[in-house]
Amino acid sequence: MSYADVNGVRLWYETHGAGRPLVLLHGAFGAVETFAPILPTLAARRRVVAVDLQGHGRTADVDRPLRHESMADDVAALIDHLGLTGPDLMGYSLGGAVALRTAIQHPGLLRRLVVVSAPCRRDGWYPEVLAAMTAQDERTAERMRGTPPHELYARVAPRPRDWPALWTKMGELLRREYDWSAEVAALAVPVLLVYADADSIPVRHAAEFFGLLGGGLRDAGGDGGDRPVSRLAVLPGLTHHDIVGSPALPAVALPFLTHGVRPPG
């Protein structure tokens, strides 16, 4: 458990277990504790490096906007700082978007990528979810005081008084339009997409995202030889908020990360 100075940010990270490195990125207003329910399962098989992103958890905010792209560069710099060779990366929600940008902006850095409950376009969220994102500001921060995310932040953040500022900066980020479809289609790294069947992202978007990765475009054949290198999992009985703590998540992620992925053809 330590800090790494990268790109002008002191990133908090924790290392658990041993083996091939797996970097974990939490969701908005979260921290490394987000993965606490599944961390023992992951760390039993992998060297897990869990990171607190800019302004979250034990990583203090700095004088720059919150952007998926800059946080992705922070993650790449941390991987380099730690000397991780051929790491895998798994991100949830906000962390899923940052993980995706890491793969896009730093081709060849990652061995495999797991994106959990994150779209590749801003309009991939349900309209009511987008409306809630648009409304996030300091007033929302005040209403969220006393909730589990605030209690965690108040306990671990270097400057707990920054809670309203975090909501303001997150609101600015979440109001920004983006569509990474073309860049997703150009990815060479194998990707596992994981969603809940009652996620904040409709299953139809998950299918479109998978299609950009070469999935769902043709029959795999009797021997599965025409399957894509990427994978899609829709986990039953879960939502956007409980998928990250479900044992079903490592149950689908670890086989993808452990076993060989045969290219189509």
C-alpha positions in Angstrom: 0.0 0.0 0.0 1.7 3.1 -1.2 1.6 6.2 -3.4 3.2 6.7 -6.8 3.9 10.1 -8.2 2.8 10.1 -11.8 1.7 13.0 -14.1 1.6 15.4 -11.2 -0.8 13.1 -9.2 0.0 11.0 -6.1 -1.9 7.9 -7.0 -2.8 5.5 -4.1 -2.5 1.9 -5.0 -2.6 -1.4 -3.1 -1.0 -4.7 -4.1 -2.5 -8.1 -3.1 -1.7 -11.7 -4.1 0.9 -12.9 -6.6 1.2 -13.9 -10.2 0.4 -12.0 -13.4 -0.6 -8.4 -12.6 -4.3 -7.4 -12.7 -5.0 -3.7 -12.3 -8.4 -2.7 -10.9 -10.1 0.6 -11.4 -13.2 1.6 -9.3 -16.3 3.5 -10.2 -17.3 7.1 -9.6 -17.1 8.2 -5.9 -15.6 4.9 -5.1 -12.1 3.7 -4.0 -10.1 0.4 -3.9 -12.7 -0.7 -1.3 -15.2 -1.1 -4.1 -13.6 -4.4 -4.9 -13.4 -5.7 -1.3 -16.1 -8.4 -1.8 -14.3 -10.0 -4.7 -10.7 -9.1 -3.9 -9.8 -12.4 -2.1 -11.0 -14.4 -5.1 -9.0 -12.3 -7.5 -5.9 -12.2 -5.3 -5.9 -15.9 -4.9 -5.1 -16.2 -8.6 -3.4 -12.9 -9.6 -1.2 -10.1 -8.4 -3.9 -7.5 -7.9 -3.0 -3.8 -8.1 -6.0 -1.7 -7.0 -5.9 2.0 -7.7 -7.6 5.1 -6.4 -8.2 7.5 -9.4 -7.7 11.2 -9.3 -9.8 12.9 -6.6 -11.1 9.6 -5.3 -10.3 7.6 -2.1 -6.8 8.3 -0.9 -5.7 10.1 -4.1 -6.0 13.8 -3.6 -7.4 15.9 -6.4 -5.1 18.2 -8.4 -5.5 21.4 -10.4 -6.8 19.8 -13.6 -10.2 18.7 -14.8 -11.4 15.1 -14.4 -11.1 13.5 -17.8 -11.2 9.9 -18.9 -8.2 10.5 -21.1 -5.9 12.0 -18.4 -6.8 9.4 -15.9 -6.0 6.7 -18.5 -2.6 8.3 -18.9 -2.2 8.1 -15.1 -3.0 4.4 -15.1 -0.5 3.8 -18.0 2.2 5.8 -16.1 1.5 3.8 -12.9 1.9 0.5 -14.8 5.3 1.8 -16.1 6.3 3.1 -12.7 5.6 -0.3 -11.1 7.4 -2.1 -14.0 4.4 -4.3 -14.7 4.9 -6.5 -17.8 1.9 -7.6 -19.8 -0.7 -6.5 -17.2 -4.4 -7.1 -17.5 -6.8 -4.3 -16.6 -10.3 -4.4 -15.2 -12.4 -1.3 -14.7 -15.9 -0.8 -13.4 -18.3 2.0 -14.5 -16.1 5.2 -14.5 -13.1 2.9 -14.1 -14.3 0.8 -17.1 -14.3 4.0 -19.2 -10.8 4.8 -18.0 -9.7 1.3 -18.6 -11.0 1.4 -22.2 -9.3 4.7 -22.8 -6.0 3.2 -21.4 -6.2 0.5 -24.1 -7.0 3.0 -26.8 -4.4 5.5 -25.9 -1.6 3.0 -25.1 -1.8 0.2 -27.6 0.4 -2.8 -26.8 0.5 -1.9 -23.1 -2.2 -4.4 -21.9 -2.5 -8.1 -22.3 -6.3 -8.2 -21.8 -9.0 -5.8 -20.8 -12.2 -6.3 -18.8 -14.8 -3.5 -19.0 -17.6 -3.8 -16.5 -20.8 -1.8 -16.8 -19.4 1.0 -19.0 -20.6 2.1 -22.4 -18.4 3.1 -25.4 -20.7 6.1 -26.1 -22.2 8.6 -23.7 -25.7 7.9 -25.1 -25.1 4.2 -24.2 -26.6 5.0 -20.7 -30.4 5.0 -20.2 -31.8 8.5 -20.6 -32.8 8.8 -17.0 -29.3 7.8 -15.9 -27.9 10.5 -18.2 -30.3 13.0 -16.7 -29.0 12.2 -13.2 -25.4 12.5 -14.4 -26.2 15.9 -15.9 -27.6 17.2 -12.6 -24.5 16.3 -10.5 -23.1 19.4 -8.7 -22.3 20.7 -5.2 -26.0 20.5 -4.2 -26.0 16.8 -5.0 -22.9 16.4 -2.9 -24.7 17.9 0.1 -27.7 15.5 -0.4 -25.2 12.6 -0.5 -23.6 13.3 2.9 -24.1 10.4 5.2 -24.3 7.8 2.4 -21.8 4.9 2.2 -19.8 6.6 -0.6 -19.5 9.8 1.5 -18.7 7.9 4.7 -15.8 6.1 2.9 -14.6 9.4 1.4 -14.7 11.1 4.8 -12.7 8.3 6.3 -9.9 7.9 3.8 -9.6 11.1 1.7 -6.6 13.3 2.3 -8.9 16.3 2.3 -12.5 15.3 3.2 -13.6 18.9 2.6 -13.1 18.3 -1.2 -16.3 16.2 -1.3 -18.4 19.0 -3.0 -15.6 19.8 -5.4 -15.4 16.1 -6.5 -19.1 16.2 -7.3 -18.7 19.4 -9.3 -15.8 18.0 -11.3 -17.5 14.7 -11.8 -20.6 16.5 -13.1 -18.5 18.4 -15.6 -16.9 15.1 -16.8 -20.3 13.3 -17.1 -21.8 16.1 -19.1 -19.2 15.8 -21.8 -20.2 14.0 -25.0 -18.1 11.1 -26.3 -18.3 8.4 -28.8 -15.3 6.0 -29.0 -16.8 3.6 -31.4 -14.2 4.0 -34.1 -11.4 3.6 -31.7 -13.0 0.5 -30.1 -13.3 -1.1 -33.5 -9.6 -0.6 -34.0 -8.5 -2.3 -30.7 -6.2 -5.3 -31.0 -6.3 -6.3 -27.3 -8.9 -9.0 -26.4 -11.7 -7.5 -24.4 -14.3 -9.0 -22.1 -17.5 -6.9 -21.7 -19.5 -7.6 -18.5 -22.9 -6.2 -17.8 -25.8 -6.9 -15.4 -29.1 -7.9 -17.0 -30.7 -4.9 -15.1 -27.7 -2.5 -15.6 -27.8 1.3 -16.1 -26.8 0.5 -19.7 -29.3 -1.4 -21.9 -28.3 -4.8 -23.1 -28.8 -3.6 -26.7 -25.8 -1.2 -26.2 -23.7 -4.1 -24.8 -24.5 -6.0 -28.0 -23.5 -3.0 -30.1 -20.3 -2.6 -28.2 -19.6 -6.3 -28.6 -20.2 -5.9 -32.4 -17.5 -3.3 -32.6 -15.1 -5.8 -31.2 -16.1 -8.4 -33.8 -18.6 -10.2 -31.7 -22.1 -11.3 -32.6 -21.5 -10.9 -36.3 -21.5 -14.5 -37.4 -22.0 -18.1 -36.3 -19.0 -19.4 -34.5 -19.2 -22.8 -36.3 -19.4 -26.3 -34.9 -16.0 -26.1 -33.4 -16.2 -22.5 -32.3 -13.4 -21.6 -34.6 -15.1 -18.5 -35.9 -15.7 -16.9 -32.5 -14.1 -13.5 -31.9 -11.2 -13.0 -29.5 -13.4 -10.7 -27.4 -16.2 -11.9 -25.2 -19.5 -10.6 -23.8 -21.1 -11.7 -20.5 -24.5 -10.5 -19.2 -24.9 -11.6 -15.6 -28.4 -12.4 -14.4 -30.2 -11.0 -11.4 -27.8 -8.1 -10.9 -27.8 -4.3 -11.4 -25.2 -1.6 -12.1 -24.7 -1.1 -8.4 -24.2 -4.7 -7.1 -22.4 -6.3 -10.1 -19.0 -5.3 -8.9 -19.4 -7.1 -5.6 -21.0 -10.3 -7.0 -19.0 -13.5 -7.1 -20.4 -13.9 -10.6 -18.0 -11.2 -11.8 -14.7 -13.0 -11.0 -16.4 -16.3 -12.1 -16.5 -14.9 -15.7 -13.5 -12.6 -15.6 -10.9 -15.1 -14.3 -11.4 -17.7 -17.0 -11.1 -15.0 -19.7 -7.9 -13.7 -18.1 -6.4 -17.2 -17.4 -7.1 -19.3 -20.5 -5.9 -18.8 -24.0 -8.0 -16.8 -26.5 -7.9 -18.5 -29.9 -8.1 -16.0 -32.8 -10.9 -16.6 -35.3 -10.2 -18.4 -38.6 
